[in-house]
């Protein structure tokens, strides 16, 4: 095993393989910066180019490209408030808030370094878990996946802010997200729901135009109204302590980074949950990990932990998603489903052969993920502080560029004009929510988890009846759900007790 581990490194560092991997990293870097294009789309477009490559070269190219998309997607999210990827929206909440107060360099440094730590944890988990992951994956059927989605939805209480009214608004926003997730055809009965006789809506609402509209349009309107740069009226040159301070923040909150990395890895292992789920659950954990209500109030307003946690989970989930793909041929995400096609194009069948005949190839994938992220983060730090200066550019110059990125990102998700209408609708909704002081994060969480919860609930009740409620893992997850819901309520009650005594 150790020999294959070392040999995997050497085959990746062979000059031809290494150059091909660098080409993949270069492509992935720019794909991550462009909103909406997505790692899955790029993987699909690049598949024809691997026919003439050896398996090691093919996966160095594809994984090198895919591994860095989420990393660089955080750059667009922090600078412009536009999600570079559908899985990087949680970074906007605190990352862009930091950019608005002149700390874009620090936010970018924290996002990139936490992404690197997350990628290393995910790759390490992949290297360790491949031989022993079978019992874990087989333990999680539809009932467990449903309860895992419910645990994620329960984090709405953490993302809603302080106060009884804020909690109520958070839950209502979350329910609205669940309602939007119902748009389209019922996956079991085929009945149309909320489609208004529009063929476009039969497939449901796409995540990318929803997220880009919800976050980008309000920022563009706010920038236009203020008439200043993203960083406001701060004097030129006052960009905080720069990217290096963000690196220090990652290590100041090192255990939070590790915990969120493990959350991302675990979510990645579960087929069908996806990166958006990992990021939002990690963000909810970061909020709950805050020591007191004063610290929790800082989230959403520029707390660096709101950048570190999601950044770590977003990259670690890639290592987790590779585990069931390699070990069983069960893709852990849509990107892994496309990668599965690459296995077949190379004449390789995922499964036991990957732990025996192709063990060196398997470990070369681990090394590709590590090297790709190290190269990307190292290269990015050369110009992060220069990128941060974009937040000092006048809004009148930036608005057309940001709007162009938002429109292109929304349209490329399905290449349909309906995507632009969805983008504008959710842009208006996002703006109204900000004006009325309603949280957007619970809506996104409800929307992301809605379909996952519905599908797995139907499968659970159809296959097991009510007996699935007594499965051990389900009962443990129920207990975790109660803790996640009740903890903010207990905390709120304790916080309000002194004020009631005074009055």
Secondary structure, DSSP 4 states (H G I P E B T S, - for coil): -HHHHHHHHHHHTSHHHHHHHHHHHHHHHHHHHSTTT-HHHHHHHHGGGGTTS-HHHHHHHHHHHHHHHHHHHHHHHHHHSS-SSGGGTHHHHHHHHHHHTT-HHHHHHHHHHHHHHHHHHHHHHHHHHTTT-HHHHHH--HHHHHHHHHHHHHGGGTTT-SSHHHHHHHHHHHHHHHHHHT-EE-TTT--EES-TT-GGGGG---HHHHHHIIIIIHHHHHHHHHTSBTTBTPPTT--TT-HHHHHHHHHHTHHHHHHHHHHHHHHHHSTT--HHHHHHHHHHHHHHTSSSHHHHHTTTTT-THHHHHHHHHHHHHHHHHHHHHHHHS--SSHHHHHHHHHHHHTT---SGGGGTTTHHHHHHHHHHHHHHHHHHHHHHTTTHHHHHGGGGSBHHHHHHHHHHHHHHHHHTTTT-HHHHHHHHHHHHHHHHHHHTT--SHHHHHHHHHHHHHHHHHHHHHHHHTTGGGG-HHHHHHHHHHHHHHHHHHHHHHHHHHHHHHH-
